[in-house]
Amino acid sequence: MIDKRRDASASRSALLDVLTRKPAGRRPPVWLMRQAGRYLPEYRAVREKAGSFVDLCYNPELAAEVTVQPLRRYDLDAAILFADILVVPHAMGLPLKFEEGEGPVLGTVRSDADLAALKPVLASHEVKQVCRTVELTRAQLSPDKALIGFCGAPWTVASYMVAGGSSDRVMAKVAAYQRQPWFVALIERLVAESIDYLSAQADAGAQAVQIFDSWAGDLVGSELEDFVLKPIGAIVAGVKARHPDLPIIVFGRGIGMEQPRAAALPGASAIGVETETDLAKLPKDIVVQGNLDPVALMAGPDVVRREVERICTAIDRQRHIFNLGHGIRLGTDPAVVGAVVDAVRRFDD
Ligand code: CP3
């Protein structure tokens, strides 16, 4: 029998319905962090054509192509813009390249003078190209598929800017503990640039945005307060002032039982939670996105089906967005990613 409710809502986005607390369907909407990427052969082919990862980020036709690739393979509810959190520091003027096998190499900010040399992102070639990718992608997606934009949160982005690319956050943590004036000003500057950047993505057609604070779990106490929660709260407020209806997902990775405080930031629509977060212990009135272990995908389809079942029974589907606790890992079998999406879609009591 045809499910009339689902039929009638075929032109609506299941993801946006949950984010805006409209009555949701019978299974949670699903998308996966890093759903576009090197585990997909069709991604590797386009990346080869683009030349490098950075070239791919600024080639709107090819970036739009890799954004929609996972939706051709899998019955996902959303596409996430193909770009990187390091677009913002790059657009501010820091050189950026990705070394094969080593990750990002970025220019550094470690003084007042370095900070003063940074440019606003909005006029940059980089941000124009990313916004063009948003437009081209939106034009290729049907109305039931949402397009998610994103940026990195100030702490995570600043940690790369201080270290010069590698994910060693020790120098940034020292600057944070010492409350170095240039560091405090860098966080403030990233708040302002991120508001402009996310607003530009929304103007170009992004229908929801996610703020990635991948290293939020590095900080505790007043540093967590001042360099993670307050800056994210300021971005949410700034974006909401320009786009009151734009849903905003906050992914503060590693903050464990401080997650409810991220959810309580005025204007935040949902929180993304890592694998280690116990869904049953979260407040019952917040929309939660997560939290399948990306490593479970490497253990095969049977493990994946069991874990999907466990997660989907742990949380009320009216306020659940199915996702991973972190991005899909390199070397994941694309067929197992398909098994995740199918298992969520079949989850129907
Ligand atoms: O999720 C998606 O599919 C959308 C695109 C996206 C990428 N990076 C593409 C990417 C998003 C949302 C990001 C976010 C991002 N980038 C984060 C936050 C999320 C997280 O993973 O914690 C961070 C910390 C970065 C910085 C970054 N980008 C690093 C450290 C690396 C190198 C790691 C590696 O796997 O080599 C990247 C590269 C990157 N970003 C790739 C992709 C598809 C791989 C690059 C390639 O094609 O070679």
Residues whose N, C-alpha, C, O or C-beta is under 5 A from the ligand:
A	BS01	CP3	L32 M33 R34 Q35 A36 G37 R38 F53 I80 L81 F82 A83 D84 I85 G103 P104 F212 S214 G327
